[in-house]
Amino acid sequence: MHTTERLEFLAGLYRAHAGDLASVIARQREFLATGPAVVPQLDDVEAELTYLLLRHHRPSHVVEIGTHSGWSTTWILSALRDNAGAGHEGHLHSFDLVDHVLRTVPETLSAGRWTFHRGDLRDTVGKVPPDTGYLFVDADHGRRFARWYLDTLFPRIEAGTPTSVHDVFHLPRARPFTEGSEVLRWLRDRDAPWFTAARAGARENLAAIDAVRAELGIVGARGTTRNPMIFFEMP
């Protein structure tokens, strides 16, 4: 999918799910204001795109690598809840070394649709479901861990699976010797396209998405717009 087609596709998702997305944003804003201490990692557009892609693809199993304090987890679970309301059940499997997220994610959102796996992914990778339908990566951003999961985790995920990796484009180019540069090299070697709405790396893409958001009256949950995540389909 070329960039123009991708932007049209994403614009269509915003329009199709505008009402549900606005409701989730309102809940997430309230969650930040009144819930337990949460340090959000995802910026507004990349959180919204994650939600919209999950609504579109309706995966039966989602894998989240890295939870921090639960901001991305609650976005993913919100999409799975809304999919279930439309008759499409899904389950989230989250992996992290620490379990702060167990004290932040509301049980009303997680009950029946979430399994948390604590430990080093290099020890727990066998628990990744073989039918993973969406892969979300936001963990150790070092080069060594990236090389490990590119060699060990990614081959477990079927070709065509929607995938996202956070913290790639804080600058116009991925920093050398980082996870981002390793993932981009891996994709380039396989001639696999990717998309980003990062302000630093693709300002024009962000502007196009923001125009649709403005048209629909979508205002982000936290008001940050760096959006360094990349999105792609597993080659």
N, CA and C of each residue as an Amber inpcrd file, in Angstrom:
protein
   705
   0.8410000  -1.1890000   0.0000000   0.0000000   0.0000000   0.0000000
   0.8830000   1.2480000   0.0000000   0.7230000   2.0980000  -1.0190000
   1.4970000   3.3250000  -1.1020000   1.0100000   4.3250000  -0.0460000
   1.8200000   5.3570000   0.1910000   1.5050000   6.3030000   1.2540000
   0.1470000   6.9590000   1.0470000  -0.1610000   7.3770000  -0.1770000
  -1.4550000   8.0140000  -0.4430000  -2.6010000   7.0620000  -0.1370000
  -2.4620000   5.8090000  -0.5690000  -3.4960000   4.8120000  -0.2840000
  -3.6130000   4.5620000   1.2120000  -2.4760000   4.5120000   1.8820000
  -2.4780000   4.2940000   3.3330000  -3.2000000   5.4290000   4.0490000
  -2.9390000   6.6550000   3.6570000  -3.5940000   7.7990000   4.2920000
  -5.1030000   7.7740000   4.0320000  -5.5040000   7.4000000   2.8200000
  -6.9360000   7.2930000   2.5160000  -7.5850000   6.1870000   3.3490000
  -6.8750000   5.0710000   3.4950000  -7.3670000   3.9570000   4.3020000
  -7.5520000   4.3950000   5.7600000  -6.5560000   5.0850000   6.3140000
  -6.6390000   5.5280000   7.7100000  -7.7300000   6.5810000   7.8870000
  -7.8690000   7.4690000   6.9210000  -8.9430000   8.4600000   6.9800000
 -10.3030000   7.7620000   7.0210000 -10.4390000   6.6890000   6.2370000
 -11.6800000   5.9270000   6.2460000 -11.9580000   5.2950000   7.5980000
 -10.9030000   4.8170000   8.2660000 -11.0780000   4.2410000   9.6010000
 -11.5130000   5.3030000  10.6000000 -10.8960000   6.4890000  10.5250000
 -11.3110000   7.5770000  11.4190000 -12.7960000   7.8700000  11.2320000
 -13.2320000   7.9470000   9.9900000 -14.6340000   8.2910000   9.7260000
 -15.5780000   7.1610000  10.1600000 -15.1570000   5.9170000   9.9380000
 -16.0120000   4.7760000  10.2730000 -16.1960000   4.6110000  11.7760000
 -15.1770000   4.9670000  12.5440000 -15.2070000   4.7040000  13.9900000
 -15.1430000   5.9910000  14.8130000 -15.5120000   7.1100000  14.2230000
 -15.3540000   8.4000000  14.8910000 -16.0830000   8.4580000  16.2270000
 -17.3010000   7.9600000  16.2660000 -18.0690000   8.0100000  17.5030000
 -17.4540000   7.1880000  18.6130000 -17.0950000   5.9370000  18.3060000
 -16.4660000   5.0720000  19.3060000 -15.1220000   5.6380000  19.7460000
 -14.3460000   6.1620000  18.7920000 -13.0390000   6.7170000  19.1230000
 -13.1820000   7.9110000  20.0620000 -14.1380000   8.7850000  19.7980000
 -14.3500000   9.9370000  20.6740000 -14.7030000   9.4880000  22.0870000
 -15.4870000   8.4330000  22.2010000 -15.8440000   7.9180000  23.5300000
 -14.6330000   7.3600000  24.2560000 -13.7790000   6.6390000  23.5260000
 -12.5620000   6.0900000  24.1410000 -11.6400000   7.2100000  24.5870000
 -11.4780000   8.2280000  23.7590000 -10.6230000   9.3610000  24.1240000
 -11.1320000  10.0060000  25.4030000 -12.4300000  10.1850000  25.5230000
 -12.9930000  10.7830000  26.7380000 -12.6970000   9.9140000  27.9570000
 -12.8300000   8.5950000  27.8090000 -12.5330000   7.6860000  28.9270000
 -11.0510000   7.7060000  29.2680000 -10.1870000   7.7330000  28.2560000
  -8.7530000   7.7500000  28.5030000  -8.3290000   9.0540000  29.1850000
  -8.9490000  10.1450000  28.8020000  -8.6510000  11.4270000  29.4360000
  -9.0520000  11.3910000  30.9170000 -10.2070000  10.7950000  31.1870000
 -10.6660000  10.6550000  32.5750000  -9.7520000   9.7050000  33.3480000
  -9.3190000   8.6360000  32.6890000  -8.4050000   7.6590000  33.3000000
  -7.1180000   8.3450000  33.7510000  -6.5830000   9.2280000  32.9060000
  -5.3700000   9.9620000  33.2660000  -5.6140000  10.9060000  34.4360000
  -6.7700000  11.5350000  34.4530000  -7.0490000  12.5660000  35.4440000
  -7.4210000  12.0040000  36.8100000  -8.0920000  10.8760000  36.8390000
  -8.6470000  10.3920000  38.1060000  -8.1640000   9.0110000  38.5170000
  -7.5190000   8.2840000  37.6170000  -7.0890000   6.9290000  37.9230000
  -5.7510000   6.8930000  38.6460000  -5.1590000   5.6960000  38.7570000
  -3.8350000   5.5640000  39.3730000  -2.7630000   6.2310000  38.5250000
  -1.6000000   6.4290000  39.1280000  -0.5140000   7.1300000  38.4330000
  -0.0930000   6.3630000  37.1850000  -0.2830000   6.9870000  36.0340000
   0.0750000   6.3990000  34.7500000   0.9290000   7.3980000  33.9960000
   2.0420000   6.9200000  33.4350000   2.9060000   7.7600000  32.6030000
   2.6630000   7.3380000  31.1590000   1.8870000   8.1100000  30.3950000
   1.5590000   7.6990000  29.0240000   2.8030000   7.6380000  28.1530000
   2.8670000   6.6350000  27.3030000   3.9670000   6.4890000  26.3520000
   3.5200000   6.8260000  24.9330000   2.3730000   6.3210000  24.5200000
   1.8910000   6.6170000  23.1760000   1.3950000   8.0590000  23.0840000
   1.7340000   8.7320000  21.9930000   1.1570000  10.0340000  21.7050000
  -0.2420000   9.8370000  21.1170000  -0.9350000  10.9510000  20.8640000
  -2.3460000  10.8700000  20.5000000  -2.6010000  10.1150000  19.2040000
  -1.9350000  10.5100000  18.1270000  -2.2500000   9.9070000  16.8350000
  -1.8670000   8.4390000  16.8020000  -0.7220000   8.0720000  17.3300000
  -0.3290000   6.6650000  17.2780000  -1.2270000   5.8010000  18.1710000
  -1.7280000   6.3500000  19.2740000  -2.6940000   5.6220000  20.0950000
  -3.9930000   5.4270000  19.3300000  -4.4530000   6.4890000  18.6650000
  -5.6870000   6.4070000  17.8950000  -5.5510000   5.4430000  16.7250000
  -4.4080000   5.4760000  16.0320000  -4.1920000   4.5490000  14.9200000
  -4.1690000   3.1010000  15.4090000  -3.5590000   2.8630000  16.5600000
  -3.5520000   1.5190000  17.1350000  -4.9810000   1.0480000  17.3720000
  -5.7760000   1.8880000  17.9960000  -7.1800000   1.5570000  18.2480000
  -7.9190000   1.2710000  16.9370000  -7.7580000   2.1390000  15.9600000
  -8.4880000   1.9980000  14.7000000  -8.0760000   0.7440000  13.9310000
  -6.7800000   0.4400000  13.9210000  -6.3190000  -0.7580000  13.2250000
  -6.8430000  -2.0250000  13.8960000  -6.8920000  -2.0080000  15.2120000
  -7.4560000  -3.1520000  15.9240000  -8.9520000  -3.2990000  15.6420000
  -9.6510000  -2.1990000  15.5570000 -11.0730000  -2.2730000  15.2120000
 -11.2570000  -2.8510000  13.8150000 -10.3750000  -2.4570000  12.8980000
 -10.4940000  -2.9160000  11.5080000 -10.1250000  -4.3850000  11.3590000
  -9.0040000  -4.7920000  11.9420000  -8.5060000  -6.1560000  11.7220000
  -9.1910000  -7.1960000  12.6030000  -9.7540000  -6.7670000  13.7350000
 -10.5070000  -7.6410000  14.6350000  -9.7310000  -8.9110000  14.9990000
  -8.5010000  -8.7790000  15.4970000  -7.6900000  -9.9660000  15.7990000
  -8.2550000 -10.7520000  16.9760000  -8.0890000 -12.0710000  16.9160000
  -8.5050000 -12.8980000  18.0470000  -7.4600000 -12.8750000  19.1570000
  -6.1830000 -12.6390000  18.8000000  -5.1140000 -12.5320000  19.7950000
  -4.2040000 -11.3550000  19.4410000  -3.9780000 -10.4970000  20.4230000
  -3.0490000  -9.3740000  20.2940000  -1.8950000  -9.6140000  21.2520000
  -0.6750000  -9.3460000  20.8080000   0.4990000  -9.4580000  21.6710000
   1.1030000  -8.0770000  21.8530000   1.2850000  -7.6840000  23.1160000
   1.8740000  -6.4020000  23.4840000   3.2010000  -6.6660000  24.1940000
   4.2890000  -6.2030000  23.6110000   5.6130000  -6.3610000  24.2200000
   5.9850000  -5.0380000  24.8750000   5.9080000  -4.9860000  26.1920000
   6.1860000  -3.7730000  26.9420000   4.8970000  -3.0580000  27.3080000
   4.6310000  -2.9410000  28.6140000   3.3800000  -2.3330000  29.0730000
   3.5940000  -1.0150000  29.8050000   4.7910000  -0.8230000  30.3850000
   5.0720000   0.3230000  31.2550000   3.9530000   0.4110000  32.2920000
   3.2170000   1.5170000  32.3500000   2.1780000   1.6450000  33.3760000
   0.7700000   1.4860000  32.8300000   0.6420000   1.0570000  31.5780000
  -0.6560000   0.6300000  31.1070000  -1.3850000   1.5230000  30.1240000
  -0.7540000   2.5870000  29.6380000  -1.4400000   3.4650000  28.6960000
  -1.7680000   2.7320000  27.3930000  -0.7750000   2.1050000  26.7910000
  -1.0450000   1.3610000  25.5550000  -1.9600000   0.1760000  25.8280000
  -1.8040000  -0.4610000  26.9840000  -2.6350000  -1.6130000  27.3340000
  -4.1080000  -1.2370000  27.3530000  -4.4320000  -0.0860000  27.9460000
  -5.8350000   0.3230000  28.0230000  -6.3850000   0.7050000  26.6530000
  -5.5580000   1.2750000  25.7960000  -6.0020000   1.5600000  24.4310000
  -6.3270000   0.2670000  23.6860000  -5.4450000  -0.7140000  23.7950000
  -5.6630000  -1.9900000  23.1070000  -6.9090000  -2.6750000  23.6490000
  -7.0410000  -2.7140000  24.9710000  -8.2020000  -3.3570000  25.5820000
  -9.5000000  -2.6360000  25.2240000  -9.4410000  -1.3340000  25.0580000
 -10.6330000  -0.5860000  24.6510000 -11.0860000  -1.0220000  23.2620000
 -10.1270000  -1.2270000  22.3560000 -10.4750000  -1.6990000  21.0120000
 -11.0690000  -3.0990000  21.0660000 -10.4890000  -3.9710000  21.8940000
 -11.0120000  -5.3340000  21.9990000 -12.4080000  -5.3330000  22.6120000
 -12.6350000  -4.4660000  23.5970000 -13.9820000  -4.3460000  24.1780000
 -14.9940000  -3.9060000  23.1230000 -14.6340000  -2.9070000  22.3290000
 -15.5600000  -2.4040000  21.3200000 -15.7680000  -3.4140000  20.1980000
 -14.7210000  -4.1750000  19.8650000 -14.8980000  -5.2490000  18.8880000
 -15.8500000  -6.3130000  19.4270000 -15.7080000  -6.6360000  20.7240000
 -16.5910000  -7.6400000  21.3270000 -18.0370000  -7.1740000  21.2750000
 -18.2530000  -5.8780000  21.4650000 -19.6020000  -5.3430000  21.3730000
 -20.1990000  -5.4840000  19.9920000 -19.3210000  -5.6060000  18.9990000
 -19.7770000  -5.8120000  17.6160000 -19.7270000  -7.2880000  17.2190000
 -19.5000000  -8.1730000  18.2120000 -19.5360000  -9.6010000  17.9590000
 -18.2160000 -10.2470000  17.6050000 -17.0960000  -9.5560000  17.8660000
 -15.7770000 -10.1020000  17.5240000 -14.8980000 -10.1280000  18.7680000
 -14.8170000 -11.2690000  19.4180000 -14.0510000 -11.4020000  20.6530000
 -12.5500000 -11.4140000  20.3570000 -11.7660000 -10.8320000  21.2610000
 -10.3130000 -10.8390000  21.1400000  -9.6760000 -10.8610000  22.5120000
  -8.4260000 -11.3020000  22.5650000  -7.7160000 -11.4310000  23.8400000
  -6.3320000 -10.8010000  23.7040000  -5.9210000 -10.0530000  24.7310000
  -4.6090000  -9.4190000  24.7580000  -3.6610000 -10.2100000  25.6430000
  -2.4660000 -10.4830000  25.1060000  -1.3780000 -11.0900000  25.8720000
  -0.2730000 -10.0480000  25.9990000  -0.0190000  -9.5790000  27.2290000
   0.9970000  -8.5570000  27.4630000   2.2100000  -9.1770000  28.1370000
   3.4020000  -8.7320000  27.7220000   4.6610000  -9.2650000  28.2410000
   5.5160000  -8.1160000  28.7610000   6.0210000  -8.2530000  29.9910000
   6.9120000  -7.2340000  30.5360000   7.6970000  -7.8150000  31.7010000
   8.8250000  -7.1670000  31.9940000   9.6560000  -7.5670000  33.1280000
   9.0240000  -7.1790000  34.4530000   8.2840000  -6.0600000  34.4660000
   7.6780000  -5.5360000  35.6940000   6.1530000  -5.5560000  35.5490000
   5.4700000  -5.5360000  36.7010000   4.0170000  -5.7140000  36.6640000
   3.2470000  -4.4900000  37.1670000   3.8110000  -3.2840000  36.9770000
   3.0890000  -2.0710000  37.3930000   1.6880000  -2.0410000  36.7920000
   1.5640000  -2.5590000  35.5980000   0.3150000  -2.4860000  34.8480000
  -0.8300000  -3.2060000  35.5670000  -0.4980000  -4.1760000  36.4050000
  -1.5420000  -4.9010000  37.1240000  -2.2680000  -4.0080000  38.1210000
  -1.6430000  -2.8930000  38.5000000  -2.2460000  -1.9830000  39.4680000
  -2.9020000  -0.7650000  38.8220000  -2.8410000  -0.6950000  37.5110000
  -3.3970000   0.4880000  36.8420000  -4.5600000   0.1780000  35.9070000
  -4.5220000  -0.9450000  35.2440000  -5.5650000  -1.2640000  34.2620000
  -6.8680000  -1.6240000  34.9800000  -7.9590000  -0.9530000  34.6660000
  -9.2380000  -1.2550000  35.3360000  -9.7220000  -2.6690000  35.0290000
 -10.2070000  -3.3500000  36.0620000 -10.7000000  -4.7100000  35.8700000
 -11.9180000  -4.7370000  34.9570000 -12.6930000  -3.6650000  34.9730000
 -13.8670000  -3.6070000  34.1010000 -13.4770000  -3.6520000  32.6320000
 -12.2380000  -3.2400000  32.3410000 -11.7460000  -3.2530000  30.9660000
 -11.0180000  -4.5500000  30.6360000 -10.3440000  -5.1230000  31.6330000
  -9.4630000  -6.2690000  31.3800000 -10.1240000  -7.6260000  31.5740000
 -11.1630000  -7.6950000  32.3750000 -11.7370000  -8.9870000  32.7570000
 -12.1530000  -9.8030000  31.5410000 -11.5840000 -11.0140000  31.4590000
 -11.9630000 -11.9400000  30.4040000 -11.2630000 -11.7310000  29.0830000
 -10.4620000 -10.6400000  28.9730000  -9.8230000 -10.3980000  27.6740000
  -8.3330000 -10.0640000  27.8030000  -7.7140000 -10.3580000  28.9690000
  -6.3160000  -9.9640000  29.1530000  -5.5620000 -11.0020000  29.9530000
  -4.3640000 -11.3610000  29.4620000  -3.4210000 -12.1920000  30.2070000
  -2.0860000 -11.4680000  30.2550000  -1.5560000 -11.2970000  31.4670000
  -0.2560000 -10.6420000  31.6380000   0.7990000 -11.7050000  31.9330000
   1.9140000 -11.6370000  31.1920000   3.0260000 -12.5750000  31.3650000
   4.2230000 -11.7880000  31.8910000   4.5990000 -12.0160000  33.1460000
   5.7430000 -11.3030000  33.7130000   7.0210000 -12.1040000  33.4960000
   8.0870000 -11.3820000  33.1040000   9.3810000 -12.0220000  32.9160000
  10.0670000 -11.5290000  31.6590000  11.2860000 -11.9770000  31.4750000
  12.0570000 -11.6370000  30.2890000  11.4480000 -12.3480000  29.0830000
  11.1440000 -11.5990000  28.0460000  10.5270000 -12.1960000  26.8540000
  11.3840000 -13.3130000  26.2840000  12.6800000 -13.2370000  26.4900000
  13.5540000 -14.2920000  25.9840000  13.2900000 -15.6140000  26.6880000
  12.6430000 -15.5460000  27.8630000  12.2590000 -16.7630000  28.5840000
  10.7990000 -17.1270000  28.3660000   9.9720000 -16.1550000  28.0190000
   8.5280000 -16.3950000  27.9220000   8.0050000 -16.3780000  26.4910000
   8.8890000 -16.2560000  25.5140000   8.4470000 -16.1260000  24.1240000
   7.5950000 -17.3080000  23.6650000   7.7760000 -18.4510000  24.2980000
   6.9680000 -19.6190000  23.9510000   5.4930000 -19.4360000  24.2490000
   5.1490000 -18.4160000  25.0450000   3.7460000 -18.1470000  25.3880000
   3.0710000 -17.2190000  24.3810000   3.8230000 -16.7450000  23.4020000
   3.2180000 -15.9290000  22.3490000   2.2830000 -16.8100000  21.5260000
   1.0100000 -16.4380000  21.4010000   0.0630000 -17.2950000  20.6780000
   0.4780000 -17.4850000  19.2180000   0.3650000 -18.6990000  18.7030000
   0.7520000 -18.9530000  17.3120000  -0.1490000 -18.2490000  16.3040000
  -1.3600000 -17.8750000  16.7450000  -2.2900000 -17.1850000  15.8420000
  -2.4050000 -15.7040000  16.1910000  -1.2870000 -15.1110000  16.6220000
  -1.2740000 -13.6770000  16.9110000  -1.7530000 -12.9010000  15.6820000
  -2.7200000 -11.9980000  15.9190000  -3.2930000 -11.2420000  14.8120000
  -2.9030000  -9.7770000  14.8100000  -2.1880000  -9.3410000  15.8420000
  -1.6480000  -7.9780000  15.8880000  -0.4880000  -7.9980000  16.8710000
   0.6470000  -7.4340000  16.4630000   1.8320000  -7.3880000  17.3150000
   2.1940000  -5.9360000  17.5910000   2.3250000  -5.6120000  18.8790000
   2.6340000  -4.2590000  19.3270000   3.9240000  -4.3260000  20.1450000
   4.9640000  -3.5740000  19.7470000   6.2650000  -3.6490000  20.4080000
   6.6590000  -2.2810000  20.9520000   6.8340000  -2.1970000  22.2730000
   7.2910000  -0.9640000  22.9210000   7.9980000  -1.3410000  24.2130000
   9.2100000  -1.8610000  24.0830000   9.9350000  -2.3710000  25.2380000
  11.3590000  -1.8080000  25.2510000  12.3310000  -2.6580000  25.4720000
  13.7450000  -2.2790000  25.4490000  14.0930000  -1.7770000  24.0470000
  14.5930000  -0.5480000  23.9570000  14.8780000   0.0480000  22.6470000
  16.3340000  -0.1140000  22.2090000  17.0420000  -0.9940000  22.8850000
  18.4400000  -1.2160000  22.5330000  18.6080000  -2.1050000  21.3140000
  19.7650000  -1.9860000  20.7050000  20.0770000  -2.7390000  19.4880000
  20.1060000  -4.2420000  19.7370000  20.6400000  -4.6590000  20.8730000
  20.7920000  -6.0940000  21.1470000  19.4360000  -6.7730000  21.2660000
  18.5060000  -6.1530000  22.0240000  17.1800000  -6.7530000  22.1710000
  16.4490000  -6.7760000  20.8350000  16.6060000  -5.7050000  20.0670000
  15.9560000  -5.6660000  18.7510000  16.4530000  -6.8090000  17.8770000
  17.7500000  -7.0330000  17.8550000  18.2850000  -8.1220000  17.0350000
  17.7450000  -9.4690000  17.5050000  17.5770000  -9.6050000  18.8330000
  17.0360000 -10.8600000  19.3440000  15.6080000 -11.0600000  18.8650000
  14.7540000 -10.0460000  19.0360000  13.3530000 -10.2950000  18.6770000
  13.1450000 -10.3570000  17.1690000  13.9990000  -9.6840000  16.3940000
  13.9030000  -9.8240000  14.9430000  14.2330000 -11.2540000  14.5140000
  15.1580000 -11.8750000  15.2090000  15.5810000 -13.2400000  14.8770000
  14.6800000 -14.3100000  15.4900000  14.0640000 -14.0040000  16.6550000
  13.3670000 -15.0450000  17.4160000  11.8580000 -14.8540000  17.4850000
  11.4130000 -13.6330000  17.7360000   9.9790000 -13.3830000  17.8440000
   9.3180000 -13.2220000  16.4790000   9.8770000 -12.3770000  15.6300000
   9.2210000 -12.0720000  14.3590000   8.9640000 -13.3140000  13.5010000
   9.8830000 -14.2920000  13.4550000   9.5860000 -15.4850000  12.6490000
   8.3880000 -16.2880000  13.1520000   7.9510000 -16.0450000  14.3900000
   6.7900000 -16.7400000  14.9380000   5.4720000 -16.1170000  14.4870000
   5.5540000 -14.9180000  13.9150000   4.3650000 -14.1710000  13.5340000
   4.0990000 -14.3570000  12.0450000   2.8760000 -14.6790000  11.6980000
   2.5540000 -14.9720000  10.3060000   2.7050000 -13.7370000   9.4150000
   3.1030000 -13.9770000   8.1710000   3.1970000 -12.8990000   7.1900000
   1.8460000 -12.2130000   7.0460000   1.8950000 -10.8880000   6.9170000
   0.6750000 -10.1080000   6.7690000   0.0990000  -9.6050000   8.0740000
   0.6430000 -10.0360000   9.2060000   0.1190000  -9.6010000  10.5030000
   0.4270000  -8.1280000  10.7450000  -0.5700000  -7.3080000  11.0680000
  -0.2980000  -5.9040000  11.3940000   0.6160000  -5.8090000  12.6090000
   1.6290000  -4.9600000  12.5020000   2.6660000  -4.8440000  13.5280000
   3.0280000  -3.3800000  13.7120000   3.3620000  -3.0080000  14.9370000
   3.8390000  -1.6460000  15.1890000   5.0010000  -1.6830000  16.1660000
   5.9480000  -0.7670000  15.9670000   7.1200000  -0.6350000  16.8310000
   7.2430000   0.8280000  17.2280000   7.3340000   1.0720000  18.5220000
   7.3510000   2.4420000  19.0220000   8.7730000   3.0070000  19.0630000
   8.8560000   4.3370000  19.2160000  10.1090000   5.0620000  19.4650000
  11.1480000   4.8780000  18.3660000  10.7150000   4.9500000  17.1220000
  11.6520000   4.8530000  16.0030000  12.0720000   6.2320000  15.5120000
  11.1080000   7.1480000  15.3490000  11.4000000   8.4380000  14.7200000
  11.2290000   9.6160000  15.6830000  12.1040000   9.7020000  16.6630000
  12.1640000  10.9180000  17.4770000  12.9120000  12.0170000  16.7250000
  13.6830000  11.6120000  15.7370000  14.4380000  12.5210000  14.8640000
  14.0340000  12.2260000  13.4210000  14.4390000  13.0480000  12.4650000
  14.0970000  12.7620000  11.0670000  14.5680000  11.3950000  10.5890000
  15.6310000  10.8910000  11.1890000  16.1100000   9.5430000  10.8940000
  16.2250000   8.7660000  12.2000000  16.0850000   7.4520000  12.1180000
  16.2810000   6.6290000  13.3080000  17.7210000   6.7600000  13.7850000
  17.8940000   6.8520000  15.0880000  19.2380000   6.9710000  15.6340000
  20.0530000   5.7200000  15.3200000  21.3320000   5.8720000  14.9690000
  22.1790000   4.7010000  14.7100000  22.3160000   3.8320000  15.9590000
  22.4980000   2.5540000  15.7430000  22.7610000   1.5870000  16.8120000
  21.6060000   1.5020000  17.8120000  20.3810000   1.6640000  17.3310000
  19.2020000   1.5530000  18.1800000  18.2460000   0.5190000  17.6220000
  17.2360000   0.2030000  18.3980000  16.1740000  -0.6830000  17.9420000
  15.5770000  -0.2030000  16.6260000  15.2900000   1.1040000  16.5580000
  14.6590000   1.6420000  15.3640000  15.4680000   1.4000000  14.1050000
  16.7690000   1.6510000  14.1800000  17.6060000   1.4520000  12.9960000
  17.6850000  -0.0220000  12.6190000  17.6540000  -0.9080000  13.6140000
  17.6840000  -2.3410000  13.3290000  16.3920000  -2.8000000  12.6560000
  15.2530000  -2.3200000  13.1440000  13.9740000  -2.7180000  12.5610000
  13.8520000  -2.1870000  11.1390000  14.2470000  -0.9430000  10.9070000
  14.1760000  -0.3770000   9.5590000  15.0920000  -1.1250000   8.5960000
  16.2790000  -1.5070000   9.0650000  17.1840000  -2.3020000   8.2280000
  16.5480000  -3.6400000   7.8900000  15.9320000  -4.2880000   8.8870000
  15.2850000  -5.5910000   8.6890000  14.1720000  -5.4770000   7.6620000
  13.3730000  -4.4320000   7.7410000  12.2920000  -4.2220000   6.7740000
  12.8460000  -3.9230000   5.3790000  13.8780000  -3.1050000   5.3370000
  14.4900000  -2.7550000   4.0470000  15.0590000  -3.9990000   3.3710000
  15.6890000  -4.8700000   4.1200000  16.2640000  -6.0880000   3.5540000
  15.1930000  -6.9850000   2.9390000  13.9570000  -6.8440000   3.4090000
  12.8490000  -7.6680000   2.9110000  11.9360000  -6.8920000   1.9770000
  12.3780000  -5.6880000   1.6220000  11.5990000  -4.8310000   0.7210000
  10.1740000  -4.6580000   1.2390000  10.0400000  -4.4920000   2.5630000
   8.7320000  -4.3860000   3.2100000   8.4190000  -2.9260000   3.5130000
   7.2860000  -2.4100000   3.0440000   6.9340000  -1.0080000   3.3030000
   6.4990000  -0.7970000   4.7490000   6.6020000   0.4260000   5.2070000
   6.1510000   0.7970000   6.5370000   5.5780000   2.2110000   6.4810000
   4.8790000   2.5750000   7.5390000   4.2310000   3.8830000   7.5980000
   4.4880000   4.5150000   8.9560000   4.6510000   5.8270000   8.9570000
   4.7170000   6.5500000  10.2240000   4.0170000   7.8860000  10.0890000
   3.4810000   8.3520000  11.2160000   2.9250000   9.7030000  11.2940000
   3.7790000  10.5460000  12.2270000   5.0560000  10.1860000  12.3560000
   5.9610000  10.9040000  13.2560000   6.1600000  12.3370000  12.7890000
   6.0590000  13.2580000  13.7150000   6.2710000  14.6670000  13.3720000
   7.6750000  14.8780000  12.8160000   8.6580000  14.2060000  13.3940000
  10.0340000  14.3940000  12.9420000  10.3120000  13.6920000  11.6220000
   9.6950000  12.5380000  11.4050000  10.0400000  11.7300000  10.2440000
   9.1050000  11.8370000   9.0580000   7.8530000  12.2980000   9.2890000
   6.8740000  12.3490000   8.1950000   5.8220000  13.4080000   8.5150000
   6.2530000  14.6350000   8.5570000   5.3720000  15.7320000   8.9480000
   4.1340000  15.8150000   8.0430000   4.3160000  15.5010000   6.7490000
   3.1970000  15.5900000   5.8200000   2.1280000  14.5370000   6.1080000
   2.5380000  13.3560000   6.5660000   1.5680000  12.3230000   6.9350000
   0.7630000  12.7500000   8.1620000   1.4610000  13.3090000   9.1370000
   0.7810000  13.7820000  10.3390000  -0.2020000  14.8940000   9.9960000
   0.2000000  15.7930000   9.0970000  -0.6820000  16.8880000   8.7080000
  -1.9490000  16.3610000   8.0420000  -1.8080000  15.3470000   7.2050000
  -2.9740000  14.7720000   6.5290000  -3.9220000  14.1210000   7.5320000
  -3.3780000  13.4040000   8.4940000  -4.2150000  12.7680000   9.5100000
  -4.8550000  13.8150000  10.4120000  -4.0970000  14.8260000  10.7790000
  -4.6500000  15.8880000  11.6240000  -5.7950000  16.6160000  10.9290000
  -5.7300000  16.7290000   9.6140000  -6.8150000  17.3830000   8.8750000
  -8.1080000  16.5770000   9.0140000  -7.9990000  15.2490000   8.9400000
  -9.1790000  14.3990000   9.1180000  -9.6800000  14.4850000  10.5520000
  -8.7800000  14.4950000  11.5030000  -9.1730000  14.6020000  12.9090000
  -9.9040000  15.9130000  13.1570000  -9.4030000  16.9960000  12.5760000
 -10.0570000  18.2900000  12.7380000 -11.4460000  18.2850000  12.1150000
 -11.5570000  17.6700000  10.9470000 -12.8570000  17.5560000  10.2660000
 -13.8800000  16.8500000  11.1500000 -13.4220000  15.8290000  11.8790000
 -14.3100000  15.0110000  12.7070000 -14.4300000  15.5220000  14.1370000
 -13.6670000  16.5490000  14.4860000 -13.6940000  17.0720000  15.8450000
 -12.9840000  16.1840000  16.8520000 -12.0100000  15.3960000  16.3860000
 -11.2500000  14.5100000  17.2710000 -10.1410000  15.2950000  17.9520000
 -10.1750000  15.3250000  19.2790000  -9.1340000  15.9830000  20.0680000
  -8.4750000  14.9210000  20.9340000  -7.1720000  14.8330000  20.8950000
  -6.4510000  13.7420000  21.5440000  -6.6180000  13.6830000  23.0440000
  -6.2920000  12.5100000  23.5910000  -6.4700000  12.2660000  25.0210000
  -5.4160000  12.9450000  25.8770000  -4.2250000  13.1850000  25.3210000
  -3.1700000  13.7560000  26.1560000  -2.4690000  14.9580000  25.5460000
  -2.7230000  15.2580000  24.2750000  -2.2170000  16.4850000  23.6840000
  -0.7680000  16.4670000  23.2620000  -0.2280000  15.2890000  22.9530000
   1.1500000  15.1940000  22.4850000   1.1670000  14.5960000  21.0930000
   2.0950000  15.0750000  20.2530000   2.0030000  14.7690000  18.8110000
   3.3500000  14.4240000  18.1690000   4.2700000  13.8310000  18.9110000
   5.5330000  13.4260000  18.2750000   5.3560000  12.1610000  17.4460000
   4.6090000  11.1930000  18.0000000   4.1770000   9.9930000  17.2610000
   5.3170000   9.2260000  16.5750000   6.3300000   8.7560000  17.3210000
   7.4970000   8.1170000  16.6700000   7.2850000   6.6610000  16.2380000
   6.0730000   6.1400000  16.3590000   5.8220000   4.7310000  16.0300000
   5.8160000   4.4950000  14.5200000   6.2000000   3.2700000  14.1180000
   6.0310000   2.8320000  12.7360000   5.0370000   1.6750000  12.6930000
   4.3190000   1.5620000  11.5750000   3.3170000   0.5410000  11.3560000
   3.6540000  -0.2060000  10.0660000   3.4770000  -1.5100000  10.0740000
   3.7400000  -2.3060000   8.8710000   3.0340000  -3.6500000   8.9860000
   2.9950000  -4.3710000   7.8980000   2.5100000  -5.7520000   7.9000000
   3.7240000  -6.6700000   7.8800000   3.6970000  -7.6990000   8.6840000
   4.8300000  -8.6020000   8.7870000   5.1400000  -9.2270000   7.4220000
   6.3680000  -9.0470000   6.9450000   6.7300000  -9.6170000   5.6230000
   6.8540000 -11.1340000   5.6760000
